[in-house]
Amino acid sequence: MESDERILVPVGPDAARWRTFGGERTVVVAARTVTSLVRALDVVPEVLHDDPRVTVVFAYDPTSAFNDGVLDLLRSLGCRTLPWSQLAEIAPDLLISASENVKVPPGGYPVLVLPHGVGFHKQVPDSAGPGTRLSGLVHDDLLAARRAWLAVSHPDQETQLAAAHPGTAGRTVLAGDPCLDRLRASVRWRERYRSALGLVPGQRLVLVSSTWGEESLAGTSPGLPADLLGQLPADEYRVALVLHPNVWSGHGAWQVRVMQQSALEAGLIAVDPTDGWQQALVASDLVIGDHGSVTLYGAALGRPVLLGAFGSEAVPGTAGYALRTAAGRLAADRPLRAQLEAAVTGHRADRYDAVSAAAFAEPGQALPRLRELVYGLLGIPRPKQPARGPRAFPVPVPAPDTGRARSLMVHTSVVRGEEGELRVEIRRFPAALAGETAESSTAFWHLACDVDEPDTRLTESATVVCSASDILPADTGRQRLGSLLEEFPGARIAAVPGEDGCTVAVRDGRLVHVGTAQGPGTDPGTAAAAVYVCLRLGVPLDATAMATAVVMLQGARRQRLLLRAVPSDADQSAVSRARTAVARGLPPSS
């Protein structure tokens, strides 16, 4: 969209020459920041669906410090957009904004201001001067003109706004919170979201959520995602990062990804700032947050919450501020896993009920109330079609497997089970982030790299190299193992998947088939770890030995693996000659 656009379609004084649908009313949606635009997009389609009487256009306001990404989002959705400077030409019947900071041209039409967070619990920089202002409070001129209507989610917010500015008295509407309604409606799809995010049964998802600003979690502890990934076993935990859209817009996606590069390469799920945080929140098992709205939504969903930061900009007396004392604190200088596990196991489902009750009223009623309000402001009857209830957020498209760590430091701890059965507890950590690797007589470490690992520093030090891309026939698998050991001369072990398990090659020429007694096979990394432990313990893995059973314990997952030596060509020839001799009535050695 060019700034000098003059022909207005489908609204404006000359629009009838160009448009197809002749609407009775015009609604303009303000597009100022990604945060506010996404909130408006969540509500407007649910309120105005299937109504050809209402024409909706978007007006782009470029004055925000966080305007980056707004036009990209509008274009990606196919929204008809006009410059803010042309808003005065079209005389809309209603303007809807989830940003209170828009400068609305003079006119008689009402302005509905939707919240872009939970309530009014934060002081933010005032773009009009060096001070701060209450987030969510509209400009004086709109209040003085009695044009603004402020949607609130709890009656206490009406009292708070009236104390902050007397002009809000009589201009608030209790609507509830449409986002929370949809989050609660989405709980039934929790397992779908987890699958789409790449989680497997037994894994916990830790959601790291940060608002924007130097006092936010991202501002005070930008390295927390990497620290979590370095301390949490990859088979038992995944970590997702939800950053306020203002972080992405203010610093640029490139900068954010560079700052989190090691964490991203280690498997961090970086949630799209325009879509997906709701699904990730529903899918989560624990939230590490700050004074931002996502943390409060997590508490309202009953998730365990730990605070990694809590800024002074939080407004005392609000529900959001109540989390300061209701939630536990994360101590970044202490081992993280123990704190997370204690927060999960010690959590009560009703822990944040009081906080939630102080933030959200009229659960499940936000969309019907907003629909009634919007059509009342437009001055036309509501459509005959019934209002839609809260809808679950769509299942995200499964991400390609590019977020997994390609190199892992593998810790194997050996215990003897009943009847001498070999049991191995295995924990794997991203190699680039792993900490100390002290060993003992029954606890070992090794570095396992995938063939796709781009960092030669890691591949040159790897003990194990794995290829998990294709399931190979036996002969092809052996050839592949030979080429891997040739390609990675420092590796002691190579492993590839096969049709009925994995084949593991040792540099001294031995081949070992690793399978399961029943059920699906194991992955090459786990198979190689079982072989590695046997080598360290001196367990025979040659053609004369019986199959070795190894129980691998990975968090909640338990696999009983059977390790069988694969006879070499010479061994197979000797066995064949012995069988032939016996069949002829001769001694096997003939």
Residue pairs with C-beta under 8 A, 6 or more apart in sequence:
1 60
1 71
1 81
1 82
1 83
3 83
3 85
5 82
5 83
5 86
6 86
7 14
7 18
8 14
8 15
8 82
8 86
8 89
8 90
9 15
9 18
9 19
9 80
10 18
10 19
10 20
10 21
10 23
10 55
10 57
10 80
11 26
11 55
11 57
11 82
11 90
11 92
12 86
12 89
12 90
13 89
13 90
16 22
21 52
21 55
23 52
23 53
23 54
23 55
24 53
24 54
24 380
25 53
25 54
25 55
25 93
25 94
25 378
25 379
25 380
26 54
26 55
26 56
26 57
26 90
26 91
26 92
26 93
26 94
27 44
27 48
27 54
27 55
27 56
27 57
27 92
27 93
27 94
27 95
27 96
27 374
27 378
28 56
28 57
28 58
28 59
28 87
28 90
28 92
28 94
28 95
28 96
29 37
29 40
29 41
29 44
29 56
29 57
29 58
29 59
29 95
29 96
29 97
30 36
30 40
30 58
30 59
30 61
30 95
30 96
30 97
30 98
30 99
30 102
31 37
31 40
31 58
31 59
31 60
31 61
31 70
31 74
31 79
31 81
32 60
32 61
32 63
32 64
32 67
32 70
32 97
32 99
32 101
32 102
33 64
33 66
33 67
33 70
33 99
33 116
33 245
33 246
33 249
34 66
34 68
34 69
34 70
34 73
34 245
34 246
34 248
34 249
34 273
34 274
35 66
35 98
35 99
35 116
35 244
35 245
35 246
36 97
36 98
36 99
36 116
37 58
37 70
37 73
37 74
37 98
38 73
38 245
38 274
38 275
39 98
39 114
39 115
39 116
39 179
40 96
40 97
40 98
40 114
41 77
42 178
42 179
42 182
43 96
43 98
43 114
43 178
43 367
43 370
44 56
44 96
46 178
46 367
46 371
46 388
46 391
47 367
47 370
47 371
47 374
48 54
48 56
48 374
49 385
49 388
50 383
50 385
51 383
53 380
53 383
54 378
56 80
57 79
57 80
57 81
57 82
57 90
58 74
58 79
58 80
58 81
58 82
59 81
59 82
59 83
59 84
59 86
59 87
59 95
60 70
60 71
60 74
60 81
60 82
60 83
60 84
61 67
61 84
61 99
61 102
61 103
62 84
63 84
63 103
63 127
64 99
64 101
64 127
65 127
65 250
66 245
66 246
66 249
66 250
67 249
68 248
68 249
68 250
68 252
69 245
69 248
69 249
69 273
69 274
71 81
73 274
74 81
75 81
82 90
87 95
87 104
87 105
88 105
88 106
88 107
91 107
91 109
92 109
93 109
93 377
93 378
93 379
94 109
94 110
94 111
94 112
94 374
94 377
94 378
95 104
95 109
95 110
95 111
95 112
96 111
96 112
96 114
96 374
97 111
97 112
97 113
97 114
98 113
98 114
98 115
98 116
99 113
99 116
100 113
100 135
100 136
100 137
100 138
100 139
100 150
101 127
101 139
103 139
104 111
104 142
104 147
107 147
108 147
109 147
110 147
110 148
110 149
110 377
111 138
111 142
111 147
111 148
111 149
112 149
112 151
112 373
112 374
112 377
113 136
113 138
113 148
113 149
113 150
113 151
114 151
114 370
115 136
115 151
115 152
115 153
115 177
116 136
117 135
117 136
117 292
117 293
118 153
118 177
118 293
118 296
118 297
118 319
118 320
118 359
118 360
119 136
119 152
119 153
119 154
119 157
119 160
119 318
119 319
119 320
119 359
120 134
120 135
120 136
120 137
120 157
120 160
120 161
120 164
120 315
120 318
121 135
121 291
121 296
121 314
121 315
121 318
121 319
121 320
121 321
122 134
122 135
122 211
122 291
122 313
122 314
122 315
122 320
123 132
123 133
123 134
123 135
123 313
123 314
123 315
124 132
124 133
124 134
124 135
124 213
124 313
125 131
125 132
125 133
126 132
126 133
132 313
134 164
134 315
136 150
136 161
137 161
137 164
137 165
137 168
138 148
138 150
140 165
140 167
142 148
143 165
143 167
143 168
143 171
144 167
146 171
148 171
149 171
149 172
149 173
149 373
149 377
150 161
150 168
150 171
150 172
150 173
151 172
151 173
151 175
151 370
151 373
152 158
152 161
152 172
152 173
152 174
152 175
153 174
153 175
153 176
153 177
153 180
153 359
153 360
153 361
153 362
153 366
154 174
154 319
154 358
154 359
154 360
154 361
155 174
155 361
156 319
156 358
157 172
158 168
158 172
158 174
160 317
160 318
161 168
161 172
162 168
162 169
173 369
173 373
174 361
174 362
174 369
175 362
175 365
175 366
175 369
175 370
175 373
176 360
176 361
176 362
176 363
176 364
176 365
176 366
176 369
177 359
177 360
177 366
178 366
178 367
178 370
178 390
179 278
179 297
180 297
180 300
180 360
180 363
180 366
181 363
181 364
181 365
181 366
181 367
181 390
182 278
182 390
182 391
182 392
182 393
183 278
183 281
183 282
183 297
183 300
183 301
183 393
184 301
184 363
184 364
184 390
185 389
185 390
185 391
185 392
186 193
186 278
186 279
186 282
186 392
186 393
187 282
187 301
188 392
189 282
189 392
189 393
189 395
190 282
190 283
192 395
193 279
193 280
193 282
193 283
193 395
193 396
194 205
194 283
195 398
196 279
196 395
196 396
196 397
196 398
196 399
197 205
197 238
197 240
197 269
197 279
197 280
197 283
197 396
197 398
197 399
198 238
198 269
198 398
198 399
198 401
198 403
198 404
199 205
199 238
199 283
201 556
202 236
202 555
202 556
202 557
203 235
203 236
203 237
203 238
203 555
204 236
204 237
204 238
204 285
204 286
204 340
204 344
205 237
205 238
205 239
205 240
205 280
205 283
205 284
205 285
205 286
206 228
206 232
206 237
206 238
206 239
206 240
206 284
206 285
206 286
206 288
206 340
207 240
207 242
207 280
207 281
207 284
207 286
207 287
207 288
207 289
207 298
207 303
208 217
208 224
208 225
208 228
208 239
208 240
208 241
208 242
208 288
208 289
208 308
209 217
209 242
209 277
209 281
209 287
209 288
209 289
209 290
209 292
209 294
209 295
209 298
210 216
210 217
210 218
210 219
210 241
210 242
210 243
210 244
210 247
210 289
210 290
210 292
210 309
211 217
211 244
211 290
211 291
211 292
211 293
211 294
211 311
212 218
212 219
212 243
212 244
212 246
212 247
212 250
213 219
213 311
213 313
214 220
215 290
215 309
215 311
215 312
215 313
216 244
216 247
216 290
216 291
216 292
216 309
216 311
217 224
217 288
217 289
217 290
217 292
217 308
217 309
218 243
218 244
218 247
219 309
220 308
220 309
221 308
221 309
221 332
222 259
222 260
224 288
224 308
224 332
225 239
225 241
225 260
225 263
225 268
226 260
226 262
226 263
226 266
226 268
226 433
227 332
227 336
227 433
228 237
228 239
228 288
228 336
229 239
229 263
229 266
229 267
229 268
229 405
229 429
229 430
229 433
230 266
230 429
230 430
230 433
230 434
230 435
231 335
231 336
231 337
231 429
231 435
232 239
232 336
232 337
232 340
232 429
233 427
233 428
233 429
233 554
233 555
234 267
234 405
234 408
234 428
234 429
234 430
235 426
235 427
235 428
235 554
235 555
235 557
236 427
236 554
236 555
236 556
238 267
238 269
239 263
239 267
239 268
239 269
240 268
240 269
240 270
240 271
240 280
240 284
241 260
241 263
241 268
241 269
241 270
241 271
242 271
242 277
242 280
242 281
242 294
243 256
243 271
243 273
244 273
244 292
245 273
245 274
247 256
247 273
248 256
248 273
249 273
256 270
257 264
257 270
260 268
260 270
262 432
262 433
263 433
264 270
264 403
265 405
265 406
265 430
265 432
266 405
266 430
266 432
266 433
267 403
267 404
267 405
267 430
268 403
269 280
269 399
269 403
271 277
271 280
275 396
276 396
277 294
278 393
279 393
279 394
279 395
279 396
281 287
281 294
281 297
281 298
281 301
281 303
282 301
282 393
284 298
284 303
285 303
285 304
285 344
286 303
286 304
286 305
286 306
286 340
286 343
286 344
287 294
287 295
287 298
287 299
287 303
287 304
287 305
287 306
288 305
288 306
288 307
288 308
288 330
289 295
289 298
289 305
289 306
289 307
289 308
290 307
290 308
290 309
290 310
290 311
291 309
291 310
291 311
291 313
291 314
291 320
291 321
291 323
291 324
293 320
295 305
295 307
295 323
295 327
296 319
296 320
296 323
296 355
296 359
298 305
299 305
299 323
299 326
299 327
299 351
299 352
299 355
299 356
300 352
300 355
300 356
300 359
300 360
302 349
302 350
302 351
302 352
304 343
304 344
304 347
305 323
305 327
305 328
305 343
305 352
306 327
306 328
306 329
306 330
306 339
306 340
306 343
307 323
307 324
307 327
307 328
307 329
307 330
308 330
308 332
310 323
310 324
314 320
314 321
314 324
315 321
319 355
319 356
319 358
319 359
320 359
322 354
322 355
322 358
323 352
323 355
326 351
326 352
326 354
326 355
327 352
328 343
330 336
330 339
331 339
362 369
364 389
364 390
366 390
367 387
367 388
367 389
367 390
368 387
371 382
371 387
372 382
375 381
375 382
405 430
405 431
405 432
406 449
406 450
406 452
406 453
406 454
407 430
407 431
407 432
407 447
407 448
407 449
407 450
407 453
407 455
407 458
407 459
407 462
408 428
408 429
408 430
408 431
408 447
408 448
408 525
409 428
409 429
409 430
409 431
409 434
409 437
409 445
409 446
409 447
410 426
410 427
410 428
410 445
410 446
410 447
410 448
410 464
410 525
410 529
410 532
411 426
411 427
411 428
411 429
411 437
411 443
411 444
411 445
412 424
412 425
412 426
412 443
412 444
412 445
412 446
412 529
412 532
412 533
413 424
413 425
413 426
413 427
413 442
413 443
414 422
414 423
414 424
414 442
414 443
414 444
414 533
414 537
415 423
415 424
415 425
415 442
416 422
416 423
417 423
417 551
421 549
421 551
422 533
422 534
422 537
422 539
422 548
422 549
422 550
422 551
423 550
423 551
423 553
424 529
424 530
424 533
424 550
424 551
424 552
424 553
425 553
425 554
426 526
426 529
426 552
426 553
426 554
427 554
428 448
428 525
428 554
429 435
431 447
431 449
431 458
432 455
432 458
437 445
439 445
444 532
444 533
444 536
446 463
446 464
446 529
446 532
447 458
447 461
447 462
447 463
447 464
448 462
448 463
448 464
448 465
448 466
448 525
448 528
448 529
449 458
449 459
449 462
449 464
449 465
449 466
449 488
449 491
450 465
450 466
450 467
450 468
451 465
451 466
451 467
451 469
451 484
451 487
452 469
453 459
453 462
459 465
459 488
460 490
461 490
462 488
462 490
462 491
463 491
463 492
463 493
463 532
464 491
464 492
464 493
464 494
464 495
464 525
464 528
464 529
464 532
465 484
465 485
465 487
465 488
465 491
465 493
465 494
465 495
466 494
466 495
466 496
466 523
466 524
466 525
466 528
467 480
467 484
467 494
467 495
467 496
467 497
467 524
468 496
468 497
468 523
468 524
468 525
470 497
471 497
471 498
471 499
472 480
472 496
472 497
472 498
472 499
473 498
473 499
474 498
474 499
474 503
477 496
477 498
477 503
478 503
478 505
478 511
480 496
481 494
481 495
481 496
481 503
481 504
481 505
481 511
482 505
484 491
484 494
484 496
484 505
485 491
485 494
485 505
485 507
488 494
491 507
492 506
492 507
492 532
492 535
493 504
493 505
493 506
493 507
493 528
493 531
493 532
493 535
494 504
494 505
494 528
495 502
495 503
495 504
495 505
495 514
495 524
495 525
495 527
495 528
495 531
496 502
496 503
496 524
497 521
497 523
497 524
498 513
498 521
500 515
500 521
501 513
501 514
501 515
501 516
501 521
501 522
501 527
502 513
502 514
502 515
502 521
502 522
502 523
502 524
502 527
502 528
503 511
503 512
503 513
503 514
503 566
504 511
504 512
504 513
504 514
504 524
504 527
504 528
504 531
505 511
505 512
506 512
506 531
506 535
506 541
509 568
510 541
510 542
510 565
511 565
511 566
511 568
512 531
512 541
512 563
512 564
512 565
512 566
513 563
513 564
513 565
513 566
514 522
514 527
514 530
514 531
514 561
514 562
514 563
515 521
515 522
515 561
515 562
515 564
516 522
516 559
516 560
516 561
516 562
517 560
517 562
522 552
522 559
522 561
526 552
526 554
526 559
526 561
527 561
529 552
530 550
530 552
530 561
530 563
531 541
531 563
533 539
533 550
534 541
534 548
534 550
534 563
535 541
539 548
540 548
541 548
541 563
541 565
542 565
543 565
543 566
543 567
543 568
543 571
545 565
547 562
547 563
547 564
548 562
548 563
548 564
549 560
549 561
549 562
549 563
550 560
550 561
550 563
551 558
551 559
551 560
551 561
552 558
552 559
552 560
552 561
567 575
578 588
578 589
581 587
581 588
581 589
581 590
582 588
584 590
